[in-house]
Amino acid sequence: MRIIGGAFKGIKIFEANDKNTRPLKDLVKESVLNIIQHSKNLKIDLSNSLVLDLFSGTGSFGLECISRGASKVFFFENYYRSLEILHKNIKKLKCEDKTIVFDEDAFNFYKNENLKKKKLDLIFLDPPYKQEDMKIILNNIAKTKLLKKSGIVVLHRHKKTDDDFGNQFNIKRSEKYGVSKILFLKLF
């Protein structure tokens, strides 16, 4: 696993090697970031952006955002093995000043005082495939008004998962990669 673009391009990062973690493949990560940065109806300028990486694992996506200019990434992960690797990756890239790591359940992100009054450009959700209730997280994103009006939520799911998003989010784009699907969501 490596950083694909930006200031850290080509640097290999540590990855998990246990069955409890499902890392985002480099090809998928690159495709998602290209869509985010170049799609006409989703375009996000990662320069100086604020990013929330929920179920962050070893931090591959959030670190890629920092490499491409994000000013701050908030990581939420509570699996101790992933957390160890996430901290090693942050240290390896020397980007501690651009990260805040929370050893907390991603479902409780909205209770975190560090996020209150923030306006996020991008929220990346990469829950375990078997994780249900994404509607709860999405409702809390909408209710707390953390996402900028121009901001997007990127959700990584198994291609056969049929999530209920409620009536707060609109699917702007959907892409499939092997057994994965990526959904790009915006608030109505």
ChimeraX attribute file (.defattr): number of C-alpha atoms within 10 A of each C-alpha:
attribute: neighborCount
match mode: 1-to-1
recipient: residues
	/A:1	15
	/A:2	17
	/A:3	22
	/A:4	19
	/A:5	16
	/A:6	13
	/A:7	14
	/A:8	16
	/A:9	13
	/A:10	12
	/A:11	14
	/A:12	14
	/A:13	19
	/A:14	20
	/A:15	20
	/A:16	18
	/A:17	11
	/A:18	9
	/A:19	6
	/A:20	12
	/A:21	16
	/A:22	16
	/A:23	17
	/A:24	19
	/A:25	13
	/A:26	15
	/A:27	10
	/A:28	18
	/A:29	16
	/A:30	17
	/A:31	14
	/A:32	19
	/A:33	20
	/A:34	12
	/A:35	18
	/A:36	20
	/A:37	14
	/A:38	13
	/A:39	12
	/A:40	9
	/A:41	11
	/A:42	18
	/A:43	16
	/A:44	19
	/A:45	15
	/A:46	20
	/A:47	13
	/A:48	14
	/A:49	20
	/A:50	24
	/A:51	27
	/A:52	24
	/A:53	25
	/A:54	25
	/A:55	22
	/A:56	28
	/A:57	31
	/A:58	29
	/A:59	30
	/A:60	24
	/A:61	25
	/A:62	25
	/A:63	27
	/A:64	22
	/A:65	26
	/A:66	26
	/A:67	21
	/A:68	22
	/A:69	18
	/A:70	22
	/A:71	17
	/A:72	22
	/A:73	26
	/A:74	21
	/A:75	28
	/A:76	24
	/A:77	22
	/A:78	17
	/A:79	17
	/A:80	11
	/A:81	16
	/A:82	23
	/A:83	22
	/A:84	14
	/A:85	18
	/A:86	25
	/A:87	16
	/A:88	17
	/A:89	21
	/A:90	22
	/A:91	11
	/A:92	14
	/A:93	16
	/A:94	10
	/A:95	14
	/A:96	15
	/A:97	10
	/A:98	16
	/A:99	19
	/A:100	14
	/A:101	19
	/A:102	18
	/A:103	12
	/A:104	16
	/A:105	13
	/A:106	19
	/A:107	16
	/A:108	11
	/A:109	21
	/A:110	17
	/A:111	11
	/A:112	10
	/A:113	9
	/A:114	12
	/A:115	15
	/A:116	13
	/A:117	10
	/A:118	14
	/A:119	17
	/A:120	23
	/A:121	22
	/A:122	27
	/A:123	23
	/A:124	20
	/A:125	22
	/A:126	21
	/A:127	20
	/A:128	15
	/A:129	14
	/A:130	9
	/A:131	10
	/A:132	13
	/A:133	12
	/A:134	17
	/A:135	16
	/A:136	13
	/A:137	18
	/A:138	21
	/A:139	16
	/A:140	17
	/A:141	19
	/A:142	15
	/A:143	12
	/A:144	15
	/A:145	17
	/A:146	21
	/A:147	23
	/A:148	15
	/A:149	13
	/A:150	14
	/A:151	21
	/A:152	23
	/A:153	23
	/A:154	21
	/A:155	18
	/A:156	22
	/A:157	22
	/A:158	17
	/A:159	15
	/A:160	10
	/A:161	13
	/A:162	9
	/A:163	11
	/A:164	12
	/A:165	17
	/A:166	12
	/A:167	11
	/A:168	15
	/A:169	19
	/A:170	14
	/A:171	14
	/A:172	13
	/A:173	15
	/A:174	12
	/A:175	15
	/A:176	14
	/A:177	13
	/A:178	8
	/A:179	9
	/A:180	17
	/A:181	18
	/A:182	21
	/A:183	20
	/A:184	22
	/A:185	22
	/A:186	21
	/A:187	20
	/A:188	10
